[in-house]
């Protein structure tokens, strides 16, 4: 099966994060299965989704962890934008590009990695080549987290890892994390005709939002470690993202919830930052009871200067400077397993999550020999 046919098959799978992905996992597992290839299915708790792991060639040495891991996520964001020019789950040829949901982010990379793995002579591999495809990256890297918390502690992957996010063929070696925090203010419900019998939870919530906005402005004027490697946004981002409170118009609201997102730097003082948020909220809320809930966190990624995959990809690409991503990825959880992760893939993140998402044909033409060469150099194929 050639790359283009495989890409069309993958785009046709509606793997929006809210949907099961087992059909696509089964298809890829069947495509990759042959003598010398070990297939592992790492299912979600409810069994509706799964990570797919395929390891070609020798066993992974637990000390050296040599070889190469190619990783990508199978899920995509919804395709509900009204201005799609063709059905989003049908691959369309637009001359210099292929259009369809997930072409750039990141089924194009998955198709290419699968095809290169399929053409590899397993018996000629001096070091293992692994494919690691995850679920639910788009909603918080839940598949990567499940692997890190479970199977990943027993099933070792080669340390050097290329995650094929759409980076326009540049190697990105660090990104921020994303921390979710919910603040709940508790008042007392009452009929609005007798407001003194209740305590409004929304009014102090407005003061809390003002306090968080002031903290946001303070953070924008601070420069944490590694800020120079994030020139576009060299500060910690605090975003008041969602507010919900009240019910009927004639009832004093007894509850208000404020959801906050924080983009954290690698090597930053996470606990100190959370403490600052708590202090700002409690001061603004006054005597009103407040609950804090730390939600799902996507860890930041930082690759050490000494990592072999960093030097190798920079040399291969002719890239001199370290570059960062403005988005989070599965690399945060994989780094916690000891993986040395680089984000490197065809296409642009600028067209992901938008109508008429596309993968430039020229990117695939340039990236194919790059990725094939990295496999050959690292795995000795």
N, C-alpha and C positions, 0 to 999 in steps of 0.2 A: 504494500500500500504506500503510495507516494505521499509526500508531505501535504500537498494541497487537498487530496482526497481525505486524509486523516483530519486536517483542520476543519473541513466541511462537516465531517461526522461529529467532531467534538463541539462545534458551535451549535449543532442541531440538538444537543442535549440541553434541556432547560434546567441548568443547575443553579438557578437563583437560590440564594442562601436559605430561603424558606422551604425549599423543595428537597426531597431525598436525592442522593447522588449515586445510589448503589448500581443503577444501570450503567452509568458511565464508568464507574470503577470496574465493574465486571467486563466491560468492553475493553478497557485498557489492559486489565490483567490477562485476558485471553490474547490480546495482541502481543504482549511481552513474553508470555510463557513459552519456554523451550528448554531443552537440556542445558544445565549450567546456570539457570536463572531461578533464584529463590523468591517466591511471591509471598508477601504477608498482607493480610487485610486487617486493619486496626479500626474496628467499628465503634461508632458512638454509643453512648449508654443505651439509647432507645433502638439502636440497630438500623436506623433509617439512613445513616450516612457512614462514610468510612474514609480513612486515609489508606492510600495504596503505597506499599513499599516493594520495590523490585531490586534485588542485588545480583549483579552479574560478576562472574569470575571468582577469585579466591575469597576466602573468609576474611572479615575485617580483623586486622591485628589489634587486640585490645590496648596495646601500648602505643604503637605507632599511629594507629587510626589512619593509615595511608589510603590513597585512592581519592575518588571524587564523588560527591553527592550533587545531583541536579534536582532542584526542588521547585515546586509551583503549586498554586492553589486551584482547585477544580471549580470552586463556586464563582458566581458572577453576581453583580448587582442587578436589580430589576430593570427591565427595558420598557418603562411606561411613558417615556417622553413622547409627545405627540408628533414630533417632526422627524421621525425615522423615514427615510426615503425608500427602504426595502424592509421586508420582515426581519426583525432583529436576530431571530434564531435560524436564519438561512444565510449561508455565506454568499456574498455578492462581490463580483469583480467590477472594480471601478477604474480600470486601467492601470494606475500606478499603485493601487492599494486593494486590500481585501477588507470588506465591511461586514460587521456583525458583532453582536454582543459577545464580549470576551476575546475578540481577536487579538487585541493588545494586552488585555489584563485578564488572564494570561494564557489562553488556550493556544496561542501561536507558539509560545515557548514550550508548552507541554507537548504539542504535536512534534516540534523539532527534536526535543529531547527523546521522545519515544522512537522516532524514526532513526536517530543516530544510535540509540541503544540497540535497535533491531538490526542495524547493519554491522554492529560490532562483532568481531570474532571472539566469542567468550573464551575460547581456549587460548587465545593469544594475550589475554589480559594478565599483566604482571601484578596489578593491584586492582581492588574491586571498584566497580562503577555502580552507584546506587541511584535509583530514581525514587523520590519521596514526594508524593502528591497528596495534598491536604484538603480538608473540608472547612468551610465556615471561616476562612480568613477575613472575608469582607465584613464580618460582624464581630470581630474580636479575636481572630486566630484561635478559635476553639479547638479545631482539629490538631493544630501544632501543640497547644497546651495539653490536650489529652495524651498525645504521644509522649510529651516531655514528662508528664506525671506518671505514665504507666509503661507502655511497651518500650519506649525509648530508653528506659533504665536497664533493659535486658538485651535489646536488639541494638547493637552499635552500628552506626553509620560512619563512612569515611569522614574525617574531620573537615577537610576542605569542601566548602559548600557554595554552589552558585544558585541563587534564587532568581528565577527569570522574570522578575518584575520589569515592566516597560521603562527602561532607563535611557533610551536612545543610544544604546551601545556604549554607555559609560559605566565604569565600575564605581558603585556607591558603597562605602565601607562603614557608614554609621547613620543612624536615624534616631529621632526622638521616640519616647514612649508615649502612651496615652492612658491617663488615669481618669477613671470616672468616680465622681463623688456626689452623693445625694444628701441634701439638707432638708429635714422635715421640721417645720415649726408647728407646735401644737397649741391651739387656742381652746375655746369653749363655745359650743354651738348654742344658739338661742334664736327665738323669733326676732326678726329685725324690728318689730314694733316695740320690743323691750330689750334694746341693745345692752343695757347695763347688766342683764342676766348672763351675758356671754363675753367672750374675749376674741376679737378678730385676729385671725392668724395671718391674714394677707397684708395688713398695714405694716407690721414690723418686717414682713418679708420684703417689702419695698426698701426698707432701710438696709436690710441684708444685701440686697442686690446692689445698692449704692456702695456699700462697704466692699463688696467683691469687685466692683468696677474700680474703686480706688486702689485695691490691691493689684488688680490687673495693670493699672498705670504704673505702679511701683515696679512690678516685674519687668515691664517693657523698658525701664531705665536701668535695669541691672544686667550684668553680663556674667553668666555662670561659666564654669570651666568648659572648654571646647566651643565657646560661642563663635570664635573666629572660623570654625568649620561649618557654621550654619549662617552664611552671610545674608541670606534673604530674610531670615527671621532669627536674629541672634539673641533671643530672649525666651524665657518660659512663657508659653501662651496659656492664659486662663480664659475660658469661654463659658459664660452663663448661657446654657443651651436650651433649657426647657423649664417652664414654670407651670404648675398645676395646683389649683386650690379652689375651694368653694363649690357650691352646688346651686341650689335654688336662690333666686334673687331676694327672697324674703327671709333668708336664714343667715345669721352671722356665721362666717366660715370658721370651722374649728381646726382646719389643717391646710398647710400650704407646703408644697414640695418644690425645691429648686435643684435642678440637675446641672452639675458643673463638669466640664471636661478640661483636663490640664495636660499639655504637651510637655513632658519632662525630658531633660537632657540626660545623656549617658553620664555616669559618674557624678550625678547631682545629689544633693541632700534631699531625698524624697521625704523623709520623715519630718525634716524641718519645714519643708514646704507645706505639708499637710497641717502641721501645727499652726502655721501662719494663717491658713484658711480657717481653721477652727476658731482661732482667736478673733479674727475679723468678724466671723458670723456671730459668735457668742456676745461680743461687745455690742454689735448692732441689734441683736434680738432682745437685749435687756433681760427682764425676768421671765420672758416666755420660754417654756421648755423647748429644747432643740435636740433632735437626734441626727447623728452623722452615720452614713453608711458608705464605706469604701466599696465601690463596685468592681467590675472586671477591669483588669489592667493589662495592657499590652506593653511588655517591657521594652526599653530602648535597646538599640544595638550599637556596639562599639567593637571594632576589629583592631587588635593590637598591631602595631607597626611591624612586628617581627613575623606575622603570619605569612606562611608560604604562598597562600592563594592570593594575598594582596600583592606581593611582589610579582607573582606570575601574571596575574591579569593586567596589572599596570604595564608590565613589559610587553605583553602581547598586544595591548591596545595602543601602546605609545603614550600612555597617560602619565603625567608627572605629579599632579596634585591629588590629594585625597578629597573626595566629594561626598556630600551627605544627601539623604533623601528627606523630603518634607513630609513624608507619610510613614506610617508604621507598617510592619510586615511580620511574617512568621519568624523572621530572623531573631526577634527578641526572645522567644521561647526556645528556639533551637540553640541560641548562644548559651543559654543556661545549661544545655546538655554538653557543652564543650565544643560545639560546632564553630568553625571559623567561616563566617558567612559574608558573601559579597552579593550585592544586588546587581544583576547584569542581564539585560534582555533587550529584544527588539521592540520597537514601538515607543510611544510616549504616554506618560501618565496624564498629560494634558487632555488626551482624547478619551481616556477611560471614564466610565460613569456618565457618559454623554451620549446623546443620539448620534447615530452613524459612526460609532466607534470603529476605528480602522487600524490595520497593520500595514505599514508600507512594504511593498514587495522588495524595495532596495535594501531595507533593513534585514530582511530574511536572507537575501543574497549575500550580504556582507557578514552576517552573524554566523551563518552555517559553517564556513571554513574556520572561523574563530573558535566556535564551540567544539568542532571536530578536532581541531589542533590541541585544545586544552585537554580533551579526553585522551588523546594519544600521548601527550607529554606527561600527564599525571598518572595515567593508568597503564601506560606502556602498551597500548593497543597497537 
